[in-house]
Amino acid sequence: PQPVRRRLREGCDVVELGCGTGQWLRRMKAEFRKSRFLGCDPDPEAARQAGAAVGWAERYGKSASADVVYLGEVLHLTDRRRALANCARVLRPGGWLLVLEGFMPERISRKPMEAMLFAMQLDQAFQGVRFMRRSELRLPREFGPVRFVTLGGCVALAVARRSGK
C-alpha cells in the first residue's frame, strides 16, 4: 500500500516476525535504503542465514520500537492471538501491520487456485496447522479495521494500522 511504501522510502523501523532465511528482509533493505530492518525466526539456522535474531513471533521485539511489522506466511504457524498481541506491543502508535497469508475461501469454491489451497489445508491439517479465512483474522483492539489486498488466488496482504499518532 502507498502509505506504507511512502513511510519506508522516508525511513522507518521495520520488524519481520518469522523471517526464515531473510529473503524478504534482503529485498526490502535493497529497495528502501533509508529504513532499518530487523528480523527473527525460531529456527537458529534460518536466523543465522538471515543475519537475524533467534526469536518467536509471539514475543520478539522491544515495545513501541517499530513503524512496520511484517508476517509473511507465518501467522498460521503461531499462537495467533499471542502473535498479534505482540505485534500491537512492538508497533508504535500509527504503525502498520502487514500480514501475508494464503487465506481459505469463506465457502467452498470450484476455482482452481482455491481448490489447490483446500488440498494444501488438508496436508497442513495432518501436521497440526490450520489456515484461516479472512473473517477469522481478529486483531487486538489497538488496531483499526483490516483492509485486504488480494495478490492472486487466495493469497492476500492484510493491512491494518495501530491506533494513535
DSSP file with accessible surface (Angstrom, degrees, kcal/mol):
  #  RESIDUE AA STRUCTURE BP1 BP2  ACC     N-H-->O    O-->H-N    N-H-->O    O-->H-N    TCO  KAPPA ALPHA  PHI   PSI    X-CA   Y-CA   Z-CA
    1    1 A P    >>        0   0   41      0, 0.0     4,-2.4     0, 0.0     3,-0.5   0.000 360.0 360.0 360.0 142.9    0.0    0.0    0.0
    2    2 A Q  H 3>  +     0   0  112      1,-0.2     4,-2.8     2,-0.2     5,-0.2   0.859 360.0  54.6 -56.1 -43.6    1.2    3.5   -0.9
    3    3 A P  H 3> S+     0   0   49      0, 0.0     4,-1.9     0, 0.0    -1,-0.2   0.902 112.1  45.9 -60.5 -33.6    1.2    5.0    2.7
    4    4 A V  H <> S+     0   0    3     -3,-0.5     4,-2.5     2,-0.2    -2,-0.2   0.936 112.6  49.3 -71.9 -44.8    3.4    2.1    3.8
    5    5 A R  H  X S+     0   0   89     -4,-2.4     4,-2.5     1,-0.2     5,-0.2   0.908 110.1  52.1 -60.4 -41.1    5.7    2.5    0.8
    6    6 A R  H  X S+     0   0  121     -4,-2.8     4,-2.1     2,-0.2    -1,-0.2   0.937 110.1  48.1 -60.8 -45.4    6.0    6.2    1.5
    7    7 A R  H  X S+     0   0   81     -4,-1.9     4,-1.5    -5,-0.2    -2,-0.2   0.905 111.6  50.4 -63.3 -40.8    6.9    5.6    5.1
    8    8 A L  H  < S+     0   0    6     -4,-2.5     4,-0.3     1,-0.2    26,-0.2   0.891 109.8  50.2 -64.9 -39.6    9.5    3.0    4.0
    9    9 A R  H  < S+     0   0  117     -4,-2.5    -1,-0.2     1,-0.2    -2,-0.2   0.882 110.3  50.2 -65.8 -38.0   11.0    5.5    1.5
   10   10 A E  H  < S-     0   0  117     -4,-2.1    -1,-0.2    -5,-0.2    -2,-0.2   0.808 125.1 -98.9 -68.4 -31.2   11.3    8.2    4.2
   11   11 A G     <  +     0   0   12     -4,-1.5     2,-0.3    -5,-0.2    24,-0.2   0.280  55.3 160.3 111.8 121.7   13.0    5.8    6.6
   12   12 A C        -     0   0    0     -4,-0.3    24,-3.0    -3,-0.0     2,-0.5  -0.925  42.5 -87.8-156.6 176.3   11.4    3.9    9.4
   13   13 A D  E     -a   36   0A  36     -2,-0.3    54,-3.2    22,-0.2    55,-1.7  -0.875  41.5-172.1-100.7 127.0   12.0    0.9   11.7
   14   14 A V  E     -ab  37  68A   1     22,-3.0    24,-2.3    -2,-0.5     2,-0.4  -0.950   8.8-167.9-124.0 136.7   10.7   -2.5   10.3
   15   15 A V  E     -ab  38  69A   3     53,-2.3    55,-2.5    -2,-0.4     2,-0.6  -0.992   5.7-160.1-123.7 128.0   10.5   -5.8   12.1
   16   16 A E  E     -ab  39  70A   9     22,-2.4    24,-1.7    -2,-0.4     2,-0.6  -0.945   9.5-154.5-105.4 121.5    9.8   -9.1   10.3
   17   17 A L  E    S+a   40   0A   0     53,-2.2    55,-0.4    -2,-0.6    24,-0.1  -0.848  81.9  14.4 -95.9 118.5    8.5  -11.8   12.6
   18   18 A G  S    S+     0   0    9     22,-1.6    54,-0.3    -2,-0.6    23,-0.3   0.934  75.3 171.1  82.9  56.0    9.3  -15.3   11.2
   19   19 A C    >   -     0   0    8     21,-2.9     3,-2.2    -3,-0.4     4,-0.3   0.548  17.0-163.5 -81.6  -7.2   11.8  -14.1    8.6
   20   20 A G  T 3  S-     0   0   24     20,-0.3    30,-0.3     1,-0.3    -1,-0.2  -0.339  72.1 -16.0  59.0-135.1   13.1  -17.6    7.6
   21   21 A T  T 3  S-     0   0   45     28,-0.1    -1,-0.3    29,-0.1    -2,-0.1   0.394 101.5-104.8 -85.9   3.8   16.4  -17.2    5.7
   22   22 A G  S <> S+     0   0    1     -3,-2.2     4,-2.7     3,-0.1     5,-0.2   0.634  72.3 140.1  92.2  17.4   15.8  -13.5    5.2
   23   23 A Q  H  > S+     0   0  129     -4,-0.3     4,-2.2     1,-0.2     5,-0.2   0.924  78.9  45.5 -60.4 -46.1   14.8  -13.2    1.5
   24   24 A W  H  > S+     0   0   54     -5,-0.3     4,-2.6     1,-0.2     5,-0.2   0.932 112.7  51.8 -62.8 -44.1   12.1  -10.6    2.2
   25   25 A L  H  > S+     0   0    4     -6,-0.2     4,-2.7     1,-0.2     5,-0.2   0.928 110.1  48.5 -58.4 -45.9   14.5   -8.6    4.5
   26   26 A R  H  X S+     0   0  120     -4,-2.7     4,-1.9     1,-0.2    -1,-0.2   0.921 112.8  47.3 -62.1 -43.9   17.2   -8.5    1.9
   27   27 A R  H  X S+     0   0  188     -4,-2.2     4,-1.7    -5,-0.2    -1,-0.2   0.909 114.1  47.1 -65.4 -41.0   14.8   -7.4   -0.9
   28   28 A M  H  X S+     0   0   25     -4,-2.6     4,-3.1     2,-0.2    -2,-0.2   0.908 109.8  52.5 -68.1 -41.5   13.4   -4.7    1.4
   29   29 A K  H  < S+     0   0   95     -4,-2.7    -1,-0.2    -5,-0.2    -2,-0.2   0.890 110.3  49.6 -59.7 -39.5   16.8   -3.4    2.5
   30   30 A A  H  < S+     0   0   54     -4,-1.9     3,-0.3    -5,-0.2    -1,-0.2   0.874 118.3  38.1 -68.5 -36.7   17.9   -3.1   -1.1
   31   31 A E  H  < S+     0   0  110     -4,-1.7     2,-0.6     1,-0.2    -2,-0.2   0.856 122.1  39.7 -84.6 -35.6   14.8   -1.1   -2.1
   32   32 A F    ><  +     0   0    6     -4,-3.1     3,-1.4    -5,-0.2    -1,-0.2  -0.667  65.7 168.7-118.5  77.0   14.3    1.0    1.0
   33   33 A R  T 3  S+     0   0  204     -2,-0.6    -1,-0.1    -3,-0.3   -24,-0.1   0.689  72.4  58.4 -68.3 -20.6   17.8    2.1    2.0
   34   34 A K  T 3  S+     0   0  146    -26,-0.2    -1,-0.3   -25,-0.2     2,-0.2   0.655  93.4  83.7 -82.8 -15.8   16.7    4.7    4.5
   35   35 A S  S <  S-     0   0   11     -3,-1.4     2,-0.4   -24,-0.2   -22,-0.2  -0.522  74.0-132.7 -89.2 157.6   14.7    2.2    6.6
   36   36 A R  E     -a   13   0A 128    -24,-3.0   -22,-3.0    -2,-0.2     2,-0.4  -0.934  21.6-159.4-111.9 132.3   16.2   -0.1    9.2
   37   37 A F  E     +a   14   0A  18     -2,-0.4     2,-0.3   -24,-0.2   -22,-0.2  -0.927  13.9 174.8-122.1 133.9   15.2   -3.8    9.2
   38   38 A L  E     -a   15   0A 102    -24,-2.3   -22,-2.4    -2,-0.4     2,-0.3  -0.948   8.9-177.4-127.2 153.1   15.3   -6.4   12.0
   39   39 A G  E     -a   16   0A   3     -2,-0.3    14,-2.3   -24,-0.2     2,-0.3  -0.956   9.8-164.3-145.3 164.3   14.0  -10.0   11.8
   40   40 A C  E     +ac  17  53A   0    -24,-1.7   -21,-2.9    -2,-0.3   -22,-1.6  -0.981   5.3 179.5-145.0 154.8   13.6  -13.0   13.9
   41   41 A D  E     - c   0  54A  22     12,-1.7    14,-1.1    -2,-0.3    15,-0.1  -0.963  31.4-133.5-151.9 143.0   13.0  -16.7   13.3
   42   42 A P  S    S+     0   0   47      0, 0.0    14,-0.1     0, 0.0    12,-0.1   0.731  89.0  84.8 -71.3 -18.3   12.7  -19.6   15.8
   43   43 A D  S  > S-     0   0   83      1,-0.2     4,-2.8    12,-0.1     5,-0.2  -0.740  70.7-153.8 -85.4 113.7   15.0  -21.8   13.6
   44   44 A P  H  > S+     0   0   83      0, 0.0     4,-2.3     0, 0.0    -1,-0.2   0.865  92.9  50.0 -58.1 -37.6   18.6  -20.9   14.6
   45   45 A E  H  > S+     0   0   88      2,-0.2     4,-2.3     1,-0.2     5,-0.2   0.927 112.5  46.2 -68.2 -44.6   20.0  -21.9   11.2
   46   46 A A  H  > S+     0   0    9      2,-0.2     4,-2.0     1,-0.2    -1,-0.2   0.932 113.0  50.3 -62.3 -44.6   17.5  -19.9    9.3
   47   47 A A  H  X>S+     0   0    0     -4,-2.8     5,-3.0     1,-0.2     4,-0.9   0.914 109.3  51.7 -60.5 -41.5   18.0  -16.9   11.6
   48   48 A R  H ><5S+     0   0  161     -4,-2.3     3,-0.9    -5,-0.2    -1,-0.2   0.942 109.4  49.3 -61.3 -45.2   21.8  -17.2   11.1
   49   49 A Q  H 3<5S+     0   0  100     -4,-2.3    -1,-0.2     1,-0.3    -2,-0.2   0.856 113.8  47.1 -62.1 -33.6   21.4  -17.2    7.3
   50   50 A A  H 3<5S-     0   0   10     -4,-2.0    -1,-0.3   -30,-0.3    -2,-0.2   0.586 108.9-122.9 -82.0 -12.4   19.2  -14.1    7.5
   51   51 A G  T <<5S+     0   0   71     -3,-0.9    -3,-0.2    -4,-0.9     2,-0.2   0.865  72.4 129.2  68.4  34.4   21.5  -12.3    9.9
   52   52 A A      < -     0   0   25     -5,-3.0    -1,-0.2    -6,-0.2   -12,-0.2  -0.613  62.8 -91.1-116.8 175.2   18.6  -12.1   12.2
   53   53 A A  E     -c   40   0A  37    -14,-2.3   -12,-1.7    -2,-0.2     2,-0.6  -0.508  35.2-114.2 -84.5 153.9   17.8  -12.9   15.9
   54   54 A V  E     +c   41   0A  90    -14,-0.2     2,-0.3    -2,-0.2    -1,-0.0  -0.813  65.7 124.6 -84.3 121.4   16.5  -16.3   17.1
   55   55 A G        -     0   0    9    -14,-1.1     2,-0.3    -2,-0.6   -37,-0.1  -0.984  55.6-105.2-171.9 168.0   13.1  -15.5   18.4
   56   56 A W    >>  -     0   0  121     -2,-0.3     4,-2.2   -15,-0.1     3,-1.8  -0.821  22.6-129.1-109.3 144.0    9.4  -16.2   18.3
   57   57 A A  T 34 S+     0   0    5     -2,-0.3    -1,-0.1     1,-0.3    29,-0.1   0.784 107.5  62.9 -59.3 -26.6    6.6  -14.1   16.7
   58   58 A E  T 34 S+     0   0   28      1,-0.2    -1,-0.3    28,-0.1    28,-0.0   0.657 124.4   7.8 -76.4 -14.7    4.7  -14.3   19.9
   59   59 A R  T <4 S+     0   0  142     -3,-1.8    -2,-0.2    27,-0.0     2,-0.2   0.443  90.4 119.3-148.6   3.0    7.3  -12.4   22.0
   60   60 A Y     <  +     0   0   51     -4,-2.2    30,-0.1    -7,-0.0    -5,-0.1  -0.487  53.1  41.2 -77.8 145.5   10.2  -10.9   19.9
   61   61 A G  S    S-     0   0   23     -2,-0.2     2,-0.3     2,-0.1     3,-0.1   0.015  79.7 -82.1 106.5 152.7   10.9   -7.2   19.8
   62   62 A K    >   -     0   0  169      1,-0.1     3,-1.1    28,-0.1     4,-0.2  -0.628  56.4 -92.8 -85.3 147.1   11.1   -4.2   22.0
   63   63 A S  T 3  S-     0   0   77     -2,-0.3    27,-0.3     1,-0.3    -1,-0.1  -0.294 104.8  -1.2 -60.4 137.9    7.8   -2.4   22.9
   64   64 A A  T 3  S+     0   0   51     25,-2.9    -1,-0.3    27,-0.3    27,-0.2   0.842  96.4 124.1  49.7  45.4    7.0    0.6   20.6
   65   65 A S    <   +     0   0   32     25,-1.5     2,-0.3    -3,-1.1    26,-0.2   0.506  53.9  62.2-110.4  -7.3   10.1    0.0   18.6
   66   66 A A  E     - d   0  91A   0     24,-2.1    26,-3.0    -4,-0.2   -52,-0.2  -0.922  46.9-165.4-129.4 149.1    8.7   -0.4   15.0
   67   67 A D  E    S+     0   0A  15    -54,-3.2    29,-2.8    -2,-0.3     2,-0.4   0.626  90.4  28.7 -96.6 -22.5    6.8    1.5   12.4
   68   68 A V  E     -bd  14  96A   1    -55,-1.7   -53,-2.3    27,-0.2     2,-0.4  -0.995  63.2-169.3-139.9 133.3    6.0   -1.6   10.4
   69   69 A V  E     -bd  15  97A   0     27,-2.4    29,-2.8    -2,-0.4     2,-0.4  -0.995  12.5-166.6-120.8 131.3    5.7   -5.2   11.4
   70   70 A Y  E     -bd  16  98A  21    -55,-2.5   -53,-2.2    -2,-0.4     2,-0.5  -0.962  13.5-176.6-122.1 133.7    5.5   -7.9    8.7
   71   71 A L  E     - d   0  99A   0     27,-2.4    29,-2.8    -2,-0.4     2,-0.7  -0.976  10.6-165.9-126.0 113.0    4.5  -11.5    9.0
   72   72 A G  E    S- d   0 100A  17     -2,-0.5    29,-0.2   -55,-0.4    27,-0.1  -0.877  72.3 -33.8-106.8 104.4    4.9  -13.4    5.7
   73   73 A E  S    S+     0   0  109     27,-3.5    -1,-0.2    -2,-0.7    28,-0.1   0.896 116.2 102.9  52.2  47.1    3.1  -16.8    5.8
   74   74 A V    >   +     0   0   17     26,-0.4     3,-2.5    -3,-0.1     4,-0.3   0.640  50.4  77.3-123.2 -35.9    3.8  -17.1    9.4
   75   75 A L  G >  S+     0   0    0      1,-0.3     3,-1.7    25,-0.3     8,-0.1   0.847  90.4  58.2 -57.2 -36.9    0.7  -16.3   11.4
   76   76 A H  G 3  S+     0   0   28      1,-0.3    54,-0.5     3,-0.1    -1,-0.3   0.661 105.8  52.6 -68.7 -11.2   -0.9  -19.7   10.7
   77   77 A L  G <  S+     0   0  108     -3,-2.5    -1,-0.3    52,-0.1    -2,-0.2   0.408 105.4  65.6-100.1   0.1    2.1  -21.4   12.3
   78   78 A T  S <  S-     0   0   28     -3,-1.7     2,-1.3    -4,-0.3     3,-0.1  -0.560 102.2 -85.0-112.2 176.7    1.9  -19.4   15.6
   79   79 A D     >  -     0   0   68      1,-0.2     4,-2.8    -2,-0.2     5,-0.2  -0.773  52.0-156.0 -77.8  97.1   -0.3  -18.9   18.5
   80   80 A R  H  > S+     0   0   63     -2,-1.3     4,-2.6     1,-0.2     5,-0.3   0.877  83.3  49.3 -51.7 -48.3   -2.3  -16.4   16.5
   81   81 A R  H  > S+     0   0  179      1,-0.2     4,-2.1     2,-0.2    -1,-0.2   0.941 115.4  43.4 -61.3 -45.9   -3.7  -14.4   19.4
   82   82 A R  H  > S+     0   0  101      2,-0.2     4,-2.1     1,-0.2    -1,-0.2   0.884 113.2  51.7 -68.1 -39.1   -0.4  -14.0   21.2
   83   83 A A  H  X S+     0   0    0     -4,-2.8     4,-2.0     2,-0.2    -2,-0.2   0.930 112.1  45.8 -64.5 -42.8    1.5  -13.2   18.0
   84   84 A L  H  X S+     0   0    3     -4,-2.6     4,-2.0    -5,-0.2    -2,-0.2   0.883 111.0  52.7 -69.5 -36.0   -1.0  -10.4   17.1
   85   85 A A  H  X S+     0   0   45     -4,-2.1     4,-1.9    -5,-0.3    -1,-0.2   0.900 108.7  51.5 -63.0 -38.5   -0.9   -9.1   20.6
   86   86 A N  H  X S+     0   0    7     -4,-2.1     4,-2.7     2,-0.2     5,-0.2   0.894 105.3  55.1 -65.4 -38.3    2.9   -8.9   20.3
   87   87 A C  H  X S+     0   0    0     -4,-2.0     4,-2.4     1,-0.2    -1,-0.2   0.927 107.6  49.5 -59.3 -43.7    2.6   -7.0   17.0
   88   88 A A  H  < S+     0   0    1     -4,-2.0    -1,-0.2     1,-0.2    -2,-0.2   0.892 112.2  49.0 -62.7 -37.5    0.5   -4.4   18.8
   89   89 A R  H  < S+     0   0   90     -4,-1.9   -25,-2.9     1,-0.2    -2,-0.2   0.919 114.2  44.2 -68.1 -41.7    3.1   -4.2   21.6
   90   90 A V  H  < S+     0   0    0     -4,-2.7   -24,-2.1   -27,-0.3   -25,-1.5   0.847  98.7  85.3 -76.1 -32.7    6.0   -3.8   19.2
   91   91 A L  E  < S-d   66   0A   1     -4,-2.4   -27,-0.3    -5,-0.2   -24,-0.2  -0.447  76.0-129.7 -74.6 141.8    4.4   -1.3   16.9
   92   92 A R  E >   -     0   0A  77    -26,-3.0     3,-2.6    -2,-0.2    70,-0.2  -0.481  47.0 -78.2 -76.1 156.3    4.5    2.4   17.6
   93   93 A P  E 3  S+     0   0A  61      0, 0.0    71,-0.2     0, 0.0    70,-0.2  -0.321 125.2  24.0 -54.8 135.6    1.1    4.3   17.5
   94   94 A G  E 3  S+     0   0A   8     68,-1.4    70,-0.1    69,-0.5    69,-0.1   0.384  96.0 137.6  85.9  -3.7    0.3    4.9   13.9
   95   95 A G  E <   -     0   0A   3     -3,-2.6    67,-3.1    68,-0.2     2,-0.4  -0.232  51.3-115.8 -74.4 166.0    2.4    1.9   12.8
   96   96 A W  E     -dE  68 161A  34    -29,-2.8   -27,-2.4    65,-0.2     2,-0.5  -0.869  14.4-156.0-110.5 135.3    1.4   -0.6   10.1
   97   97 A L  E     -dE  69 160A   2     63,-3.3    63,-2.0    -2,-0.4     2,-0.5  -0.925  11.9-171.0-105.3 128.4    0.8   -4.3   10.5
   98   98 A L  E     -dE  70 159A  13    -29,-2.8   -27,-2.4    -2,-0.5     2,-0.5  -0.987   4.1-178.3-122.5 121.7    1.2   -6.3    7.3
   99   99 A V  E     -dE  71 158A   1     59,-2.5    59,-3.3    -2,-0.5     2,-0.6  -0.968   6.7-166.7-124.2 113.3    0.2  -10.0    7.2
  100  100 A L  E     +dE  72 157A  30    -29,-2.8   -27,-3.5    -2,-0.5   -26,-0.4  -0.888  27.2 146.7 -99.7 122.2    0.7  -12.0    4.1
  101  101 A E  E     - E   0 156A   3     55,-2.1    55,-2.5    -2,-0.6     2,-0.9  -0.986  56.2-113.0-148.2 158.8   -1.2  -15.3    4.1
  102  102 A G  E     - E   0 155A  11     -2,-0.3     2,-0.4    53,-0.2    30,-0.3  -0.870  45.4-156.9 -89.0 102.2   -3.0  -17.8    1.9
  103  103 A F        -     0   0    4     51,-2.2    30,-0.3    -2,-0.9     3,-0.1  -0.722  13.8-119.7 -88.2 134.5   -6.5  -17.3    3.3
  104  104 A M  B     -g  133   0B  14     28,-2.4    30,-0.6    -2,-0.4    -1,-0.1  -0.402  37.2-100.5 -64.4 145.7   -9.1  -20.1    2.9
  105  105 A P        -     0   0   19      0, 0.0    -1,-0.1     0, 0.0     4,-0.1  -0.304  26.4-120.6 -63.2 152.3  -12.2  -19.1    1.0
  106  106 A E  S    S+     0   0   88      1,-0.1     2,-0.3    -3,-0.1    27,-0.1   0.790  95.8  14.1 -66.3 -28.4  -15.2  -18.2    3.1
  107  107 A R  S    S-     0   0  196      0, 0.0    -1,-0.1     0, 0.0     0, 0.0  -0.955 104.6 -70.8-142.5 163.4  -17.1  -21.0    1.4
  108  108 A I        -     0   0  149     -2,-0.3     2,-0.3     2,-0.1    -2,-0.1  -0.264  55.0-169.0 -58.8 136.9  -16.3  -24.0   -0.8
  109  109 A S        -     0   0   25      2,-0.1    -1,-0.1     5,-0.1     0, 0.0  -0.897  31.0-149.6-128.7 156.3  -15.2  -22.9   -4.2
  110  110 A R        +     0   0  242     -2,-0.3    -1,-0.1     4,-0.1    -2,-0.1   0.336  59.3 122.9-105.1   4.0  -14.5  -24.6   -7.6
  111  111 A K     >  -     0   0  133      1,-0.1     4,-2.6     2,-0.0     3,-0.2  -0.469  69.2-125.7 -66.4 136.5  -11.9  -22.1   -8.7
  112  112 A P  H  > S+     0   0  111      0, 0.0     4,-2.2     0, 0.0     5,-0.2   0.889 106.4  47.1 -54.8 -46.2   -8.7  -24.0   -9.4
  113  113 A M  H  > S+     0   0  106      1,-0.2     4,-1.7     2,-0.2    41,-0.2   0.886 114.0  48.1 -66.2 -36.2   -6.4  -21.9   -7.1
  114  114 A E  H  > S+     0   0   34     -3,-0.2     4,-2.0     2,-0.2    -1,-0.2   0.886 109.4  52.7 -72.4 -35.3   -8.9  -22.2   -4.2
  115  115 A A  H  X S+     0   0   46     -4,-2.6     4,-1.8     2,-0.2    -2,-0.2   0.905 108.0  52.1 -64.9 -38.2   -9.3  -25.9   -4.7
  116  116 A M  H  X S+     0   0   98     -4,-2.2     4,-2.3    -5,-0.2    -1,-0.2   0.901 106.8  53.1 -64.7 -37.8   -5.5  -26.2   -4.5
  117  117 A L  H  X S+     0   0   14     -4,-1.7     4,-2.6     1,-0.2    -1,-0.2   0.894 104.9  54.6 -65.3 -37.2   -5.5  -24.3   -1.3
  118  118 A F  H  X S+     0   0   68     -4,-2.0     4,-2.0     2,-0.2    -1,-0.2   0.911 108.2  49.6 -61.0 -40.1   -8.1  -26.7    0.1
  119  119 A A  H  X S+     0   0   61     -4,-1.8     4,-2.1     1,-0.2    -2,-0.2   0.921 111.1  48.8 -64.8 -41.7   -5.7  -29.6   -0.7
  120  120 A M  H  X S+     0   0   89     -4,-2.3     4,-2.8     1,-0.2    -2,-0.2   0.892 107.7  56.0 -63.2 -38.6   -2.8  -27.7    1.0
  121  121 A Q  H  X S+     0   0   31     -4,-2.6     4,-2.5     2,-0.2    -1,-0.2   0.912 105.8  50.9 -60.3 -41.5   -5.1  -27.2    4.0
  122  122 A L  H  X S+     0   0  105     -4,-2.0     4,-1.6     2,-0.2    -1,-0.2   0.942 111.2  47.9 -61.9 -45.6   -5.6  -31.0    4.2
  123  123 A D  H  X S+     0   0   85     -4,-2.1     4,-0.7     1,-0.2     3,-0.2   0.932 113.5  47.6 -60.5 -45.2   -1.9  -31.6    4.2
  124  124 A Q  H ><>S+     0   0   37     -4,-2.8     5,-2.5     1,-0.2     3,-1.0   0.870 104.6  60.7 -64.8 -36.6   -1.3  -28.9    6.8
  125  125 A A  H ><5S+     0   0   50     -4,-2.5     3,-1.6     1,-0.3    -1,-0.2   0.889  99.3  55.9 -60.3 -37.8   -4.1  -30.3    9.0
  126  126 A F  H 3<5S+     0   0  166     -4,-1.6    -1,-0.3     1,-0.3    -2,-0.2   0.753 108.0  49.9 -65.1 -21.7   -2.2  -33.6    9.2
  127  127 A Q  T <<5S-     0   0  121     -3,-1.0    -1,-0.3    -4,-0.7    -2,-0.2   0.331 125.1-103.0 -97.5   4.8    0.7  -31.6   10.6
  128  128 A G  T < 5S+     0   0   71     -3,-1.6     2,-0.4     1,-0.3    -3,-0.2   0.635  83.7 119.0  87.4  14.4   -1.4  -29.8   13.2
  129  129 A V      < -     0   0   23     -5,-2.5     2,-0.4    -8,-0.1    -1,-0.3  -0.888  42.1-165.1-115.4 145.2   -1.8  -26.5   11.3
  130  130 A R        -     0   0  106    -54,-0.5     2,-0.1    -2,-0.4    -9,-0.1  -0.988  14.8-137.4-132.3 124.1   -4.9  -24.8   10.1
  131  131 A F        -     0   0   12     -2,-0.4     2,-0.3   -10,-0.1   -28,-0.1  -0.373  26.6-132.8 -68.2 159.5   -5.2  -22.0    7.6
  132  132 A M        -     0   0    3    -30,-0.3   -28,-2.4    -2,-0.1     2,-0.2  -0.758   4.8-122.7-114.3 160.4   -7.7  -19.2    8.4
  133  133 A R  B >   -g  104   0B  82     -2,-0.3     3,-1.8   -30,-0.3     4,-0.4  -0.611  35.4-107.4 -89.5 160.1  -10.3  -17.4    6.5
  134  134 A R  G >  S+     0   0   76    -30,-0.6     3,-1.7     1,-0.3    -1,-0.1   0.893 120.8  59.5 -55.3 -39.0  -10.2  -13.6    6.2
  135  135 A S  G 3  S+     0   0   61      1,-0.3    -1,-0.3     3,-0.0   -29,-0.0   0.677  98.8  59.7 -66.5 -15.2  -13.1  -13.4    8.6
  136  136 A E  G <  S+     0   0   38     -3,-1.8     2,-1.2     2,-0.0    -1,-0.3   0.490  74.6 103.6 -92.2  -3.8  -11.0  -15.3   11.2
  137  137 A L    <   +     0   0   15     -3,-1.7     2,-0.7    -4,-0.4     9,-0.1  -0.675  51.6 178.6 -80.3  98.8   -8.3  -12.7   11.4
  138  138 A R        -     0   0  183     -2,-1.2   -54,-0.1     8,-0.0    -2,-0.0  -0.908   9.9-160.0-109.0 111.8   -9.1  -10.9   14.6
  139  139 A L        -     0   0   36     -2,-0.7   -54,-0.1     1,-0.1   -58,-0.1  -0.563  27.4 -95.8 -89.7 153.9   -6.8   -8.2   15.6
  140  140 A P    >   -     0   0   31      0, 0.0     3,-2.1     0, 0.0    -1,-0.1  -0.196  43.7-100.3 -60.1 161.6   -6.3   -6.7   19.1
  141  141 A R  T 3  S+     0   0  224      1,-0.3    22,-0.1    21,-0.0    -2,-0.0   0.660 115.0  76.7 -62.6 -16.4   -8.3   -3.6   19.9
  142  142 A E  T 3  S+     0   0   56     20,-0.1    21,-3.9    21,-0.0     2,-0.3   0.643  86.5  78.9 -68.4 -12.8   -5.2   -1.4   19.3
  143  143 A F  B <  S-H  162   0C  16     -3,-2.1    19,-0.2    19,-0.3     3,-0.1  -0.731  73.5-135.6-102.0 147.9   -5.7   -1.8   15.5
  144  144 A G        -     0   0   29     17,-2.8    -5,-0.1    -2,-0.3    -1,-0.1  -0.073  57.7 -47.8 -77.6-171.1   -8.1   -0.1   13.1
  145  145 A P        -     0   0  123      0, 0.0    16,-0.4     0, 0.0     2,-0.3  -0.236  60.6-115.2 -63.5 151.5  -10.1   -2.1   10.5
  146  146 A V        -     0   0   45     14,-0.1     2,-0.4    -9,-0.1    14,-0.2  -0.690  23.2-161.1 -88.2 137.7   -8.3   -4.6    8.3
  147  147 A R  E     -F  159   0A 132     12,-2.6    12,-2.9    -2,-0.3     2,-0.5  -0.971  10.1-147.1-116.3 133.4   -8.0   -4.0    4.6
  148  148 A F  E     -F  158   0A  57     -2,-0.4     2,-0.6    10,-0.2    10,-0.2  -0.889   7.2-163.6-104.4 130.7   -7.2   -7.0    2.3
  149  149 A V  E     -F  157   0A  44      8,-2.6     8,-2.7    -2,-0.5     2,-0.3  -0.952  19.9-140.0-110.0 110.5   -5.2   -6.6   -0.8
  150  150 A T  E     -F  156   0A  81     -2,-0.6     6,-0.3     6,-0.2     3,-0.1  -0.584  20.7-178.0 -74.9 128.9   -5.7   -9.7   -3.0
  151  151 A L  E     -     0   0A 100      4,-2.8     5,-0.2    -2,-0.3    -1,-0.1   0.448  60.7 -54.5-106.7  -4.8   -2.4  -10.8   -4.6
  152  152 A G  E >  S-F  155   0A  40      3,-0.9     3,-2.1     1,-0.3    -1,-0.3  -0.270 103.8  -0.6 134.2 138.1   -3.7  -13.7   -6.6
  153  153 A G  T 3  S-     0   0   35      1,-0.3    -1,-0.3    -2,-0.1   -39,-0.1  -0.355 129.6 -31.3  58.4-128.8   -5.6  -16.9   -5.9
  154  154 A C  T 3  S+     0   0   14    -41,-0.2   -51,-2.2    -3,-0.1     2,-0.3   0.381 108.9 115.0-100.4   1.3   -6.3  -16.9   -2.1
  155  155 A V  E <   +EF 102 152A  49     -3,-2.1    -4,-2.8   -53,-0.3    -3,-0.9  -0.592  40.4 165.8 -78.3 130.9   -3.1  -15.1   -1.2
  156  156 A A  E     -EF 101 150A   0    -55,-2.5   -55,-2.1    -2,-0.3     2,-0.6  -0.979  36.7-130.4-143.0 155.0   -3.8  -11.7    0.3
  157  157 A L  E     -EF 100 149A  24     -8,-2.7    -8,-2.6    -2,-0.3     2,-0.5  -0.946  22.2-152.3-104.7 117.0   -2.0   -9.0    2.3
  158  158 A A  E     -EF  99 148A   3    -59,-3.3   -59,-2.5    -2,-0.6     2,-0.4  -0.814  15.1-167.9 -89.3 129.0   -3.9   -7.9    5.3
  159  159 A V  E     +EF  98 147A   4    -12,-2.9   -12,-2.6    -2,-0.5     2,-0.3  -0.974  14.0 161.0-124.2 127.8   -3.1   -4.3    6.2
  160  160 A A  E     -E   97   0A   4    -63,-2.0   -63,-3.3    -2,-0.4     2,-0.4  -0.990  27.2-135.9-144.3 152.5   -4.1   -2.6    9.5
  161  161 A R  E     -E   96   0A 125    -16,-0.4   -17,-2.8    -2,-0.3     2,-0.3  -0.900  20.8-122.3-112.1 137.5   -2.9    0.5   11.3
  162  162 A R  B     -H  143   0C  52    -67,-3.1   -68,-1.4    -2,-0.4   -19,-0.3  -0.555  39.5-106.7 -74.4 137.0   -2.2    0.7   15.0
  163  163 A S  S    S+     0   0   60    -21,-3.9   -69,-0.5    -2,-0.3   -68,-0.2  -0.190  78.8  49.2 -62.1 157.8   -4.3    3.4   16.7
  164  164 A G              0   0   58    -71,-0.2   -72,-0.0   -70,-0.1    -2,-0.0  -0.407 360.0 360.0 102.4 177.5   -2.7    6.6   17.8
  165  165 A K              0   0  227     -2,-0.1   -70,-0.1   -72,-0.1    -2,-0.0  -0.582 360.0 360.0 -92.1 360.0   -0.4    9.1   16.2
